[in-house]
Amino acid sequence: MKLTRLAPGEWWLEGLRVHPEFQGRGFASHMQDYILDVWQRLGGGIIRLATGSSRKAVHRLCERTGFQKIGEITAFAAETITPATEMRGSFTSLHQGEARAALDMARDLQAGLMDLGWQWASPSIEKLAEAIFQGQTWWWRPGAGERRALLAAHIDDDDEAGVSLVVSLLACPPVDLVDCLHDFRVLAGSLGQTRVGWYAPLGVGLEPALLETGFRREWEDALFLFEKEERT
């Protein structure tokens, strides 16, 4: 079991594993209680975790220890599109100093949590500044003083089907989502990738746009996101 500090007052809990021969004896509960005590002594705040939708015992453990389910996510993927020259201008890289503007857009469009690579956290200036530094953030179709959407994406080297460019954060008006997702496939193609992916939230109206733009659902199940908040 692993406790990770992602930011001041923001934590991620992962890796709870009990050997099959020792399951059902209370070890998971003991470990969870212990690590939550450590978290509280280190200052508390917000702690989150993700677990499979079929892991009922973990769901019960989360409920017992005061976590609330805050959402469900599942994997969608598509092949990239070979870019035409005129499409390359759809995305423009952010430059240092634009992290605040990016965070404001994410908040205005209620973009949700940011995928840090099997860890999900609240968007922040620091996280977005790091993504900008890594060359992983773009404005979509900027022009006339307006930016219509914000995209952050990272390389997933663990994708079983090959290396993918995966959405970390997408802040986009719903009316533009189909066009933006199509252009994301083109962007990834221009960067030499063969696949794009998104561990997208369910139940918020994204699936029709994903399917319309050639994405397919990769998992039958989902990941449940849980959160607990305690200030000391």
Phi, psi and omega per residue, in radians:
M1 nan 2.472 -3.021
K2 -2.375 2.315 3.055
L3 -1.932 2.180 -3.084
T4 -2.131 2.289 3.049
R5 -1.552 1.975 -3.117
L6 -1.552 -0.508 -3.116
A7 -2.927 2.904 3.074
P8 -0.944 2.113 3.121
G9 1.311 0.257 -3.132
E10 -2.383 2.175 -2.978
W11 -2.326 2.734 3.094
W12 -2.255 2.337 -3.117
L13 -1.978 2.262 -3.057
E14 -2.693 2.938 2.957
G15 1.367 0.350 3.132
L16 -1.205 2.018 -3.136
R17 -2.407 2.341 3.033
V18 -2.204 2.283 3.132
H19 -0.975 2.395 -3.083
P20 -0.902 -0.593 -3.119
E21 -1.224 -0.255 -3.090
F22 -1.999 0.082 3.122
Q23 -1.241 2.668 3.127
G24 1.437 0.145 -3.117
R25 -1.917 0.103 3.086
G26 1.617 0.079 -3.120
F27 -1.128 -0.725 -3.134
A28 -1.077 -0.758 3.114
S29 -1.088 -0.749 3.133
H30 -1.077 -0.777 -3.138
M31 -1.129 -0.758 3.141
Q32 -1.108 -0.772 3.117
D33 -1.073 -0.729 -3.123
Y34 -1.117 -0.828 -3.052
I35 -1.215 -0.565 3.087
L36 -1.210 -0.586 3.046
D37 -1.124 -0.740 3.065
V38 -1.041 -0.814 -3.141
W39 -1.008 -0.761 -3.139
Q40 -1.152 -0.699 3.137
R41 -1.205 -0.425 3.101
L42 -1.500 0.006 3.049
G43 2.175 -0.162 3.118
G44 1.135 -2.579 -3.068
G45 1.987 -2.307 3.107
I46 -2.001 2.302 3.074
I47 -2.216 2.403 -3.099
R48 -2.281 2.808 3.020
L49 -2.665 2.842 3.054
A50 -2.212 2.462 3.114
T51 -2.571 2.747 -3.098
G52 -1.132 2.601 -3.113
S53 -1.142 -0.340 -3.135
S54 -1.606 -0.060 -3.055
R55 -1.549 1.302 -3.030
K56 -1.061 -0.648 -3.126
A57 -1.100 -0.656 3.107
V58 -1.209 -0.663 3.092
H59 -1.035 -0.764 3.131
R60 -1.150 -0.660 3.105
L61 -1.115 -0.731 3.108
C62 -1.095 -0.757 3.132
E63 -1.087 -0.754 -3.123
R64 -1.107 -0.578 -3.064
T65 -1.703 0.249 2.962
G66 1.567 0.238 3.079
F67 -1.445 2.632 3.042
Q68 -2.039 2.376 3.050
K69 -1.252 2.215 -3.079
I70 -1.980 -0.084 3.114
G71 2.934 3.023 3.081
E72 -2.262 2.492 3.090
I73 -2.342 2.680 3.035
T74 -2.595 2.888 -3.003
A75 -1.545 2.316 2.978
F76 -2.145 2.574 -3.124
A77 -2.594 2.765 3.089
A78 -2.687 2.762 3.010
E79 -1.325 2.699 3.097
T80 -1.357 2.947 3.141
I81 -2.022 2.289 3.079
T82 -1.110 2.131 -2.986
P83 -1.335 2.436 2.891
A84 -1.452 2.676 -3.069
T85 -0.965 -0.709 -3.059
E86 -1.225 -0.271 -3.118
M87 -1.502 -0.263 -3.023
R88 -1.133 -0.367 -3.120
G89 -1.508 0.063 -3.099
S90 -1.162 -0.554 3.137
F91 -2.067 2.415 3.103
T92 -2.194 2.212 -3.105
S93 -1.097 2.466 3.017
L94 -1.279 2.704 3.056
H95 -2.017 2.817 3.130
Q96 -0.974 2.384 -3.076
G97 1.807 -0.130 -3.135
E98 -1.799 0.157 -3.118
A99 -1.092 -0.681 3.130
R100 -1.107 -0.780 3.122
A101 -1.103 -0.663 3.108
A102 -1.132 -0.756 3.129
L103 -1.124 -0.704 3.113
D104 -1.060 -0.718 3.125
M105 -1.168 -0.734 3.123
A106 -1.040 -0.723 3.131
R107 -1.229 -0.735 -3.118
D108 -1.078 -0.641 -3.097
L109 -1.709 0.140 3.087
Q110 0.876 1.046 -3.011
A111 -1.314 -0.180 3.107
G112 1.440 -2.766 -3.088
L113 -1.390 2.760 -3.117
M114 -1.793 2.256 3.133
D115 -1.409 2.018 3.125
L116 -1.730 0.151 -3.067
G117 1.729 1.369 -3.075
W118 1.115 0.321 2.915
Q119 -2.395 2.428 3.141
W120 -2.126 2.353 -3.038
A121 -2.512 2.848 3.063
S122 -1.174 2.377 3.044
P123 -1.032 2.517 3.112
S124 -2.564 2.863 3.085
I125 -1.026 -0.720 -3.096
E126 -1.136 -0.778 -3.131
K127 -1.174 -0.707 3.134
L128 -1.226 -0.642 3.081
A129 -1.088 -0.682 3.095
E130 -1.148 -0.722 3.103
A131 -1.125 -0.662 3.073
I132 -1.103 -0.775 3.130
F133 -1.040 -0.644 -3.130
Q134 -1.410 -0.023 -3.125
G135 1.257 0.601 -3.020
Q136 -2.028 0.366 -3.140
T137 -2.352 2.525 -3.104
W138 -2.515 2.547 2.840
W139 -1.497 2.478 3.094
W140 -1.783 2.197 3.119
R141 0.838 0.936 3.092
P142 -1.247 2.562 3.112
G143 2.981 2.710 3.106
A144 0.933 0.617 3.103
G145 1.368 0.041 -3.107
E146 -2.053 2.594 3.020
R147 -2.096 2.092 -2.974
R148 -1.436 -0.407 3.134
A149 -2.814 2.806 3.087
L150 -2.140 2.309 3.088
L151 -2.195 2.288 2.892
A152 -2.109 2.401 -3.100
A153 -2.574 2.636 -3.126
H154 -2.307 2.782 3.116
I155 -1.414 2.306 3.088
D156 -1.891 1.765 3.140
D157 -1.371 -0.204 -3.085
D158 -1.648 0.052 -3.140
D159 -1.087 2.136 -3.086
E160 -1.109 -0.442 -3.130
A161 -1.611 0.083 -3.116
G162 2.167 2.985 -3.125
V163 -1.136 2.334 -3.123
S164 -2.226 2.683 2.929
L165 -1.676 2.063 -2.970
V166 -1.995 2.366 3.097
V167 -1.071 2.193 2.954
S168 -1.591 -0.695 -3.111
L169 -2.755 2.323 3.050
L170 -2.310 2.022 3.079
A171 -1.947 1.818 -3.007
C172 -2.531 2.354 3.037
P173 -1.026 2.416 -3.109
P174 -0.939 -0.614 -3.105
V175 -1.141 -0.403 -3.108
D176 -1.779 0.020 -2.952
L177 -1.104 -0.734 -3.135
V178 -1.053 -0.849 -3.137
D179 -1.111 -0.692 -3.108
C180 -1.159 -0.748 3.129
L181 -1.149 -0.667 3.064
H182 -1.057 -0.820 -3.121
D183 -1.170 -0.497 3.050
F184 -1.089 -0.714 3.078
R185 -1.083 -0.639 3.104
V186 -1.216 -0.762 3.115
L187 -0.988 -0.822 -3.134
A188 -1.078 -0.679 3.077
G189 -1.084 -0.690 3.130
S190 -1.187 -0.369 3.114
L191 -1.625 0.109 3.072
G192 1.494 0.183 3.113
Q193 -1.523 2.759 3.130
T194 -1.874 -0.307 -3.108
R195 -2.418 2.656 2.967
V196 -2.135 2.701 3.130
G197 -2.555 2.847 3.062
W198 -2.707 2.121 2.953
Y199 -1.443 1.491 -2.895
A200 -1.596 2.517 3.073
P201 -1.176 2.466 3.103
L202 -1.681 2.736 3.067
G203 1.371 0.232 3.138
V204 -2.139 0.270 3.023
G205 1.512 0.262 -3.098
L206 -1.492 -0.491 -2.963
E207 -1.042 -0.734 3.120
P208 -1.018 -0.730 3.130
A209 -1.170 -0.687 3.112
L210 -1.084 -0.819 -3.124
L211 -1.161 -0.652 -3.138
E212 -1.128 -0.537 -3.095
T213 -1.707 0.329 2.991
G214 1.599 0.059 3.055
F215 -1.365 2.596 3.058
R216 -2.195 2.601 3.104
R217 -1.329 2.232 -3.054
E218 -1.580 -0.485 -3.076
W219 -2.035 2.499 2.946
E220 -1.312 -0.680 -3.136
D221 -1.533 -3.013 -3.134
A222 -2.450 2.981 2.932
L223 -1.748 2.329 3.019
F224 -1.651 2.308 3.053
L225 -1.731 2.269 3.110
F226 -2.089 2.626 -3.091
E227 -2.494 2.504 3.053
K228 -2.377 2.393 3.140
E229 -2.187 2.321 3.083
E230 -2.683 2.094 -3.138
R231 -1.743 2.406 3.123
T232 -2.002 nan nan
